[in-house]
């Protein structure tokens, strides 16, 4: 049996000031993370960082955009996670002819056999599930993309003047192919901003690829056991909001995000040269929430600089637009993020009791 993705150390102590109920939920979340990582490893080989980032987004009520070439098991990973979390799952294959009603649902006329009267009945679309996989989201026109993104923001859909709430918890994991541009409609920057993380799914290592081939060409079939239910996830989401954020960590987040904006007075010269447009306030919100979840997973009830630095790439890489000069020189967004992080002073984390 291959080793499960490396999980954070158990939460042996959180903080003495944490209410008992919240401390118990925090410890439960760590244990759930470890169990989910173990269950997912029965089906998915490697991709520990990807799994961790997706599992951080869930308690933070965030959505993820997964970017990777075809054949890296993105669809299988999402389906496996939904099974491990006992959530209803629907996959929507985005195509150029997909219409908004194909996602949200539509009103149809039905006749009552008893009375003969006709009435409009709403037929729910695939968006009415707790975990949605929007496969190849950049292959559908903006109008259809907008229908999904509205549901992501409001957790509801409106059809025929009526609003229908989506079942909680609700998550969208969208995928896009970074190398094939023919017949695609790239997400506008404002729509990318709706996603908490842009998760890069890379090629597996050689030994991992060997395991993948052996599993998929044999009779191997992993059996998954649900680890956490929807109501338990909602309870964890409420607890995450109570995690403490020290002033020096909040200042670091604000300083970094503001330094991504080339027109900000504090922007460095290299930012003005390499960045066309920087991150907005939603980046700060999502970054802090992600840091809170990571802190709990590492046995703390307060966020540290290490939590923020670890999540800087997934939070910022889809919120920074590079200039033509940066692209011409082959400077990636991740390299720009690293330069910005290195340019921001950071104090030492203080131990919170």
C-alpha positions in Angstrom: 0.0 0.0 0.0 1.6 3.4 -1.0 2.0 6.0 1.6 -0.7 8.5 2.1 0.0 12.2 1.3 1.9 13.7 4.2 -0.6 15.2 6.7 0.1 17.9 9.3 1.0 16.8 12.8 -1.9 16.2 15.1 -3.2 19.1 17.1 -1.8 18.3 20.5 -2.5 21.8 21.8 -4.3 24.7 20.2 -4.6 27.6 22.6 -5.7 27.9 26.2 -8.1 30.8 25.3 -10.0 28.8 22.7 -13.6 27.8 23.8 -13.8 24.0 24.4 -16.3 23.4 21.6 -14.1 25.2 19.0 -10.9 23.5 20.2 -12.7 20.1 19.8 -13.8 21.0 16.3 -10.3 22.1 15.4 -8.9 18.8 16.6 -11.6 17.0 14.7 -10.7 18.9 11.5 -7.0 17.8 11.8 -8.1 14.2 12.2 -10.6 14.4 9.3 -7.8 15.8 7.1 -5.6 12.9 7.9 -8.3 10.4 7.2 -9.3 12.1 3.9 -5.7 12.1 2.8 -5.5 8.4 3.6 -8.8 7.6 1.8 -7.8 9.6 -1.3 -4.4 7.9 -1.5 -6.3 4.7 -2.2 -7.3 6.1 -5.6 -5.0 9.0 -6.3 -1.2 8.7 -6.4 0.8 11.7 -5.2 -0.6 15.2 -5.7 -0.3 15.9 -1.9 0.0 19.7 -2.4 -3.0 19.8 -4.7 -5.1 17.8 -2.2 -4.0 20.0 0.7 -4.9 23.2 -1.1 -8.4 21.9 -2.1 -9.0 20.7 1.5 -8.0 24.1 2.8 -10.5 25.7 0.5 -13.4 23.6 1.8 -13.5 24.8 5.4 -12.8 28.3 4.1 -15.9 28.2 1.9 -13.8 28.8 -1.2 -13.8 27.5 -4.8 -10.7 26.2 -6.7 -9.6 26.5 -10.2 -7.4 23.6 -11.1 -5.0 24.1 -14.0 -3.1 21.3 -15.7 -2.6 19.4 -18.9 -5.1 16.5 -19.7 -4.6 13.1 -18.2 -3.5 14.2 -14.7 -6.6 12.7 -12.9 -8.2 16.1 -12.1 -11.7 14.7 -12.6 -11.0 11.6 -10.6 -9.4 13.6 -7.8 -12.5 15.8 -7.4 -14.9 12.8 -7.5 -12.8 10.9 -4.9 -12.8 13.9 -2.6 -16.6 14.2 -2.8 -16.9 10.6 -1.9 -14.5 10.9 1.1 -16.5 13.9 2.3 -20.0 12.3 1.8 -21.1 15.2 -0.6 -23.3 14.9 -3.6 -21.3 15.3 -6.8 -22.1 16.4 -10.4 -19.7 16.8 -13.3 -20.5 19.3 -16.0 -18.5 19.0 -19.2 -18.2 22.6 -20.6 -18.5 22.8 -24.4 -19.0 25.8 -26.8 -22.7 24.9 -27.2 -23.5 24.6 -23.4 -26.3 27.0 -22.4 -26.9 28.6 -18.9 -30.1 26.5 -18.5 -28.0 23.4 -19.0 -26.3 24.2 -15.7 -29.0 26.0 -13.6 -32.0 24.1 -14.8 -35.2 25.5 -16.5 -39.0 25.8 -16.2 -40.9 23.3 -18.3 -44.6 23.0 -18.9 -46.2 19.8 -17.4 -49.8 18.6 -17.5 -51.4 17.3 -14.4 -53.0 13.9 -15.4 -55.8 14.3 -12.9 -57.0 17.8 -13.7 -55.6 18.3 -17.2 -54.2 21.7 -16.1 -50.8 22.8 -17.3 -48.3 24.4 -15.0 -44.7 25.4 -15.0 -42.4 23.2 -13.0 -38.7 23.8 -12.4 -36.3 21.1 -13.4 -33.1 21.4 -11.4 -29.8 21.4 -13.3 -26.5 19.8 -12.3 -25.6 22.9 -10.2 -27.9 21.6 -7.5 -25.2 19.4 -5.9 -22.8 20.1 -3.1 -19.6 19.6 -5.1 -19.5 20.6 -8.7 -16.7 19.8 -11.2 -16.8 22.4 -14.0 -14.6 20.5 -16.4 -12.7 22.7 -19.0 -14.6 25.8 -17.9 -12.7 27.8 -20.5 -14.4 25.9 -23.4 -17.8 27.6 -22.9 -18.8 31.1 -23.8 -18.9 33.9 -21.2 -22.7 33.8 -20.8 -22.6 30.2 -19.6 -19.5 30.9 -17.5 -21.4 33.7 -15.8 -24.3 31.4 -14.9 -21.9 29.2 -12.9 -20.0 32.1 -11.4 -23.2 33.7 -10.1 -24.1 30.5 -8.3 -20.6 30.5 -6.8 -21.0 34.0 -5.4 -24.6 33.9 -4.3 -25.1 30.1 -3.6 -28.4 30.4 -5.4 -29.8 30.6 -8.9 -32.7 32.6 -10.3 -34.9 31.2 -13.0 -38.2 32.6 -14.1 -38.1 35.3 -11.5 -37.8 32.7 -8.6 -34.7 32.2 -6.6 -33.6 28.7 -5.5 -31.0 28.2 -2.8 -28.3 25.7 -3.3 -27.6 23.0 -0.8 -24.9 23.8 1.7 -22.0 23.2 1.8 -21.5 24.2 -1.8 -18.1 24.1 -3.7 -17.1 24.5 -7.3 -13.9 22.9 -8.6 -13.2 24.1 -12.1 -10.5 22.8 -14.5 -8.8 24.4 -17.4 -6.2 23.3 -19.9 -3.3 25.8 -20.1 -1.8 24.6 -23.3 -4.7 24.3 -25.7 -6.2 27.6 -26.7 -8.1 26.7 -29.9 -11.9 26.9 -29.3 -11.5 28.3 -25.8 -13.0 31.4 -24.0 -10.4 32.3 -21.3 -11.9 33.4 -18.0 -11.8 37.2 -17.5 -9.6 38.4 -14.6 -12.7 39.6 -12.7 -14.2 36.1 -12.9 -10.9 34.3 -12.0 -11.0 36.5 -8.8 -14.1 34.5 -7.7 -11.9 31.5 -7.1 -10.1 31.3 -3.8 -7.1 29.3 -5.2 -5.6 28.7 -8.6 -4.1 25.2 -8.1 -1.4 24.0 -10.4 -1.6 20.3 -11.2 1.8 19.2 -12.4 3.1 15.9 -13.9 3.8 13.1 -11.4 7.2 12.0 -10.3 8.7 9.0 -12.0 7.9 6.6 -9.2 4.4 8.0 -8.8 3.8 7.6 -12.6 4.9 4.0 -12.3 2.3 3.4 -9.5 -0.3 5.1 -11.7 0.4 2.8 -14.6 0.4 -0.3 -12.4 -2.9 0.6 -10.7 -4.7 1.5 -13.9 -3.6 -1.5 -15.9 -4.5 -4.1 -13.1 -7.6 -5.1 -11.2 -6.8 -2.6 -8.4 -10.0 -0.8 -7.2 -9.9 1.4 -4.1 -12.9 1.4 -1.8 -13.6 4.7 -0.1 -15.3 5.3 3.3 -16.9 8.7 3.9 -15.0 10.6 6.6 -17.1 13.8 7.2 -20.6 14.9 6.4 -22.0 18.1 5.1 -23.3 19.4 8.5 -19.9 18.7 10.1 -18.2 20.7 7.3 -20.5 23.6 8.0 -19.7 23.4 11.7 -16.0 23.5 10.9 -16.5 26.5 8.6 -18.0 28.4 11.5 -15.1 27.5 13.8 -12.5 28.6 11.2 -13.9 32.1 11.3 -12.9 32.4 15.0 -9.2 31.6 14.4 -7.0 34.5 15.5 -4.9 36.6 13.1 -2.1 38.6 14.9 -1.6 42.2 13.8 1.9 41.5 12.2 0.4 38.8 10.0 -2.5 41.0 8.9 0.0 43.7 8.1 2.1 41.3 6.1 -0.9 40.2 4.0 -2.0 43.8 3.4 1.5 44.9 2.5 2.1 42.1 0.0 -1.3 42.6 -1.7 -0.9 46.3 -2.0 2.6 45.9 -3.4 1.2 43.9 -6.3 -0.5 47.0 -7.6 1.8 49.0 -9.9 -0.1 52.3 -9.2 0.2 52.0 -5.5 2.7 54.6 -4.0 4.5 51.7 -2.2 5.0 49.6 -5.3 8.5 48.7 -6.2 10.1 49.6 -9.5 10.1 46.0 -10.7 6.4 45.7 -10.0 5.7 48.8 -12.2 7.7 47.1 -14.9 6.3 43.6 -14.7 2.7 43.9 -13.4 -0.1 45.4 -15.5 -2.7 44.9 -12.8 -2.5 43.7 -9.2 -4.7 41.8 -6.7 -7.8 43.3 -5.1 -9.3 43.2 -1.6 -10.7 39.7 -2.2 -7.2 38.4 -2.3 -6.7 39.6 1.3 -9.9 38.0 2.4 -9.2 34.7 0.8 -5.6 34.7 1.9 -6.5 35.2 5.6 -9.2 32.6 5.5 -6.8 30.1 3.9 -4.2 30.9 6.5 -6.8 30.2 9.3 -7.5 26.8 7.9 -3.8 25.9 7.5 -3.1 27.1 11.0 -5.8 24.7 12.4 -4.5 21.9 10.3 -1.0 22.5 11.9 -2.4 22.4 15.5 -2.7 26.2 16.1 -5.6 28.5 16.6 -3.7 31.5 15.3 -2.2 32.3 11.9 1.5 32.6 11.4 3.6 34.1 8.6 4.5 30.6 7.5 0.8 29.9 6.9 0.5 33.0 4.6 3.8 32.4 2.7 2.8 28.8 2.0 -0.5 29.9 0.3 0.8 33.0 -1.5 1.1 31.3 -4.9 -2.4 29.7 -5.0 -4.0 32.9 -3.7 -2.2 35.5 -5.9 -1.2 33.8 -9.2 -4.5 34.3 -10.9 -5.0 37.8 -9.5 -1.9 39.3 -11.0 -1.8 40.3 -14.7 1.8 40.5 -16.0 2.9 43.1 -18.5 4.0 42.4 -22.0 7.6 43.0 -20.9 7.3 40.3 -18.3 5.9 37.8 -20.8 8.5 38.7 -23.4 11.3 38.1 -20.8 9.8 34.8 -19.8 9.1 35.9 -16.2 6.3 33.9 -14.7 3.7 35.2 -12.2 5.1 32.9 -9.6 8.5 34.5 -9.9 6.9 38.0 -9.6 5.1 36.8 -6.4 8.4 35.5 -4.9 10.1 38.8 -5.6 7.3 40.7 -4.0 7.3 38.4 -0.9 11.1 38.9 -0.6 10.7 42.7 -0.8 8.2 42.9 2.1 9.7 43.1 5.7 8.4 40.4 8.0 8.7 40.3 11.7 9.2 37.1 13.8 6.1 35.2 14.7 5.2 35.5 18.4 4.1 32.6 20.4 0.4 33.0 21.3 -0.7 31.3 24.5 
